[in-house]
């Protein structure tokens, strides 16, 4: 089952707070900037840094090409923190 669109609008990478690519057919979220893949298990994104998988050059290229071909959904844009949080 695919993640709900409303959930995709709020998901961000736990490390850089940027958007992720969601691959429904691979049941994963991917951060191409950090080359980290997060699994989705039972419709629950596993966004724990310790559980992220770092992907190599070939896998990164495959995922980016797949996203460029329109076979991924991009999640929320970068979250801006108020200056009081810094």
The 8 nearest C-alpha neighbors of each residue, nearest first, counted from 0:
[[1, 2, 42, 23, 41, 26, 3, 24],
 [2, 0, 23, 3, 42, 26, 24, 4],
 [1, 3, 42, 4, 0, 6, 7, 23],
 [2, 4, 6, 5, 1, 7, 42, 0],
 [3, 5, 7, 6, 2, 8, 1, 74],
 [4, 6, 8, 3, 7, 9, 2, 10],
 [7, 5, 3, 8, 4, 9, 10, 2],
 [6, 8, 74, 4, 10, 9, 5, 3],
 [7, 9, 75, 5, 6, 74, 10, 4],
 [10, 8, 7, 75, 6, 11, 74, 5],
 [11, 9, 7, 74, 8, 75, 6, 12],
 [12, 10, 18, 16, 17, 19, 13, 75],
 [11, 13, 16, 17, 14, 15, 18, 19],
 [12, 14, 16, 15, 11, 46, 48, 47],
 [13, 15, 12, 16, 48, 17, 11, 33],
 [14, 16, 17, 12, 13, 11, 77, 33],
 [17, 15, 12, 11, 13, 14, 77, 78],
 [18, 16, 77, 11, 15, 12, 76, 78],
 [17, 19, 76, 11, 75, 74, 77, 12],
 [18, 20, 30, 74, 29, 73, 28, 11],
 [19, 21, 73, 29, 28, 72, 71, 74],
 [20, 22, 28, 72, 71, 27, 23, 73],
 [23, 21, 71, 25, 27, 24, 26, 28],
 [22, 24, 26, 25, 1, 21, 27, 71],
 [23, 25, 22, 26, 27, 1, 70, 21],
 [26, 24, 22, 23, 27, 21, 38, 28],
 [27, 25, 23, 39, 24, 22, 38, 28],
 [28, 26, 38, 39, 25, 22, 37, 21],
 [27, 29, 21, 37, 20, 36, 19, 22],
 [30, 28, 36, 20, 19, 35, 31, 37],
 [29, 31, 19, 35, 34, 32, 33, 36],
 [32, 30, 34, 33, 29, 35, 59, 63],
 [33, 31, 30, 34, 35, 17, 15, 29],
 [32, 34, 35, 31, 30, 53, 15, 14],
 [35, 33, 31, 30, 54, 32, 53, 59],
 [36, 34, 53, 30, 52, 33, 29, 51],
 [35, 37, 29, 52, 51, 28, 53, 30],
 [38, 36, 28, 51, 27, 45, 46, 29],
 [39, 37, 27, 45, 44, 40, 28, 26],
 [40, 38, 44, 27, 43, 26, 45, 42],
 [39, 41, 43, 42, 38, 44, 45, 26],
 [40, 42, 43, 39, 44, 0, 26, 2],
 [43, 41, 40, 39, 2, 44, 0, 1],
 [42, 44, 40, 39, 41, 45, 2, 38],
 [45, 43, 39, 46, 38, 40, 42, 37],
 [44, 46, 38, 39, 47, 37, 43, 40],
 [47, 45, 44, 37, 48, 13, 51, 12],
 [46, 48, 50, 49, 45, 51, 13, 37],
 [47, 49, 51, 50, 46, 13, 14, 37],
 [48, 50, 47, 51, 52, 46, 45, 37],
 [51, 49, 47, 48, 52, 37, 45, 46],
 [52, 50, 37, 48, 36, 49, 35, 53],
 [51, 53, 36, 35, 54, 50, 37, 34],
 [54, 52, 35, 34, 36, 51, 55, 33],
 [53, 55, 34, 58, 59, 35, 52, 56],
 [56, 54, 58, 57, 59, 53, 34, 60],
 [55, 57, 59, 58, 60, 54, 61, 34],
 [58, 56, 60, 59, 55, 61, 54, 62],
 [57, 59, 61, 60, 55, 56, 54, 62],
 [58, 60, 56, 62, 61, 57, 55, 63],
 [61, 59, 63, 57, 58, 62, 64, 56],
 [62, 60, 58, 64, 59, 63, 65, 57],
 [61, 63, 65, 59, 64, 60, 66, 58],
 [62, 64, 66, 60, 65, 61, 59, 67],
 [65, 63, 67, 61, 66, 62, 60, 68],
 [64, 66, 62, 68, 63, 67, 70, 61],
 [67, 65, 71, 63, 69, 70, 68, 64],
 [68, 66, 64, 69, 65, 63, 70, 71],
 [67, 69, 65, 66, 70, 64, 71, 63],
 [70, 68, 66, 67, 71, 65, 72, 64],
 [69, 71, 66, 65, 68, 22, 72, 67],
 [72, 70, 66, 22, 21, 69, 20, 73],
 [71, 73, 21, 20, 74, 22, 70, 66],
 [74, 72, 20, 19, 21, 71, 18, 75],
 [73, 75, 7, 18, 19, 8, 10, 20],
 [76, 74, 8, 18, 9, 10, 11, 77],
 [75, 77, 18, 17, 78, 74, 11, 73],
 [78, 76, 17, 16, 18, 79, 75, 11],
 [79, 77, 16, 76, 80, 17, 11, 75],
 [80, 78, 77, 81, 16, 82, 76, 17],
 [79, 81, 82, 84, 78, 85, 83, 77],
 [82, 80, 83, 84, 79, 85, 78, 77],
 [81, 83, 84, 85, 80, 79, 78, 77],
 [82, 84, 81, 85, 80, 79, 78, 16],
 [85, 83, 82, 81, 80, 79, 78, 16],
 [84, 82, 83, 81, 80, 79, 78, 16]]
